């Protein structure tokens, strides 16, 4: 099995069974799912439960991957896009990017 998404490859694989449903979802579905996960993450952070917060953060990654699936990308394409985005958009610019989102 190709492991283009590294430790997140398993997220991709477990959602394969719902692929046909995911690709039909409106973009609003993903926004809502992210909002729910952030609320859960915030609650865990407030409660001091670092491990539970980390699980919610990985759920956010899973939602992002499913959004990429919805947009029609494969794991190989996602890996390429991620590498290019990090190099072209973020490398040497992280402080500027952070300043845009106070």
C-alpha positions in Angstrom: 0.0 0.0 0.0 1.3 3.4 -1.0 1.9 5.6 2.1 1.7 9.1 0.5 0.0 10.6 3.5 2.5 9.2 6.1 0.8 8.7 9.5 -2.4 10.1 8.1 -2.7 7.5 5.4 -4.9 5.3 7.7 -7.4 8.2 8.0 -7.7 8.1 4.2 -8.2 4.4 4.1 -10.8 4.1 6.9 -12.9 6.7 5.1 -12.8 4.8 1.8 -16.0 3.0 2.7 -17.8 6.3 2.8 -16.2 7.8 -0.3 -19.4 7.9 -2.4 -21.2 9.8 0.4 -18.3 12.2 1.1 -17.9 13.3 -2.5 -21.6 14.3 -2.6 -21.4 16.5 0.5 -21.8 20.3 0.3 -18.8 22.3 1.4 -21.0 23.5 4.3 -20.8 20.0 5.7 -17.0 20.3 6.2 -17.3 23.8 7.7 -19.8 22.5 10.2 -17.7 19.4 11.0 -14.7 21.6 11.7 -16.7 23.9 13.9 -17.9 21.0 16.0 -14.4 19.6 16.3 -13.0 22.9 17.4 -15.6 23.3 20.1 -14.7 19.8 21.4 -11.0 20.6 21.2 -11.5 23.8 23.2 -13.5 22.0 25.8 -10.7 19.5 26.3 -8.1 22.2 26.5 -10.1 24.0 29.1 -10.4 20.8 31.1 -6.7 20.2 30.8 -7.1 17.0 28.9 -4.2 17.2 26.5 -4.7 13.7 25.0 -8.4 14.3 24.2 -7.5 17.6 22.6 -4.9 15.8 20.5 -7.6 13.3 19.3 -9.8 16.2 18.3 -6.9 17.9 16.4 -6.4 14.6 14.5 -10.1 14.6 13.7 -9.6 18.1 12.2 -6.9 16.6 9.9 -9.2 13.8 9.0 -11.9 16.3 8.0 -9.3 18.2 5.9 -8.4 15.0 4.1 -12.0 14.3 3.4 -12.5 17.8 2.0 -9.6 17.1 -0.3 -11.3 13.8 -1.3 -14.5 15.8 -1.9 -12.5 18.1 -4.2 -11.4 15.1 -6.2 -7.8 14.6 -5.0 -5.9 11.4 -4.4 -3.5 10.8 -1.6 -0.6 11.2 -4.1 -1.9 14.6 -5.2 -2.5 15.7 -1.7 1.1 14.9 -0.7 2.4 16.9 -3.7 0.1 19.8 -3.0 1.1 19.8 0.7 4.8 19.8 -0.1 4.4 22.6 -2.7 2.2 24.7 -0.4 4.8 24.4 2.5 7.6 25.4 0.2 5.9 28.0 -2.0 3.6 29.6 0.5 4.9 29.0 4.0 8.7 28.5 4.0 10.3 31.7 5.4 6.9 33.4 5.8 5.4 31.8 8.8 5.7 34.9 11.0 4.0 37.0 8.3 1.2 34.4 8.0 0.6 34.3 11.8 0.4 38.1 11.9 -2.5 37.9 9.4 -4.6 36.0 11.9 -4.4 37.7 15.3 
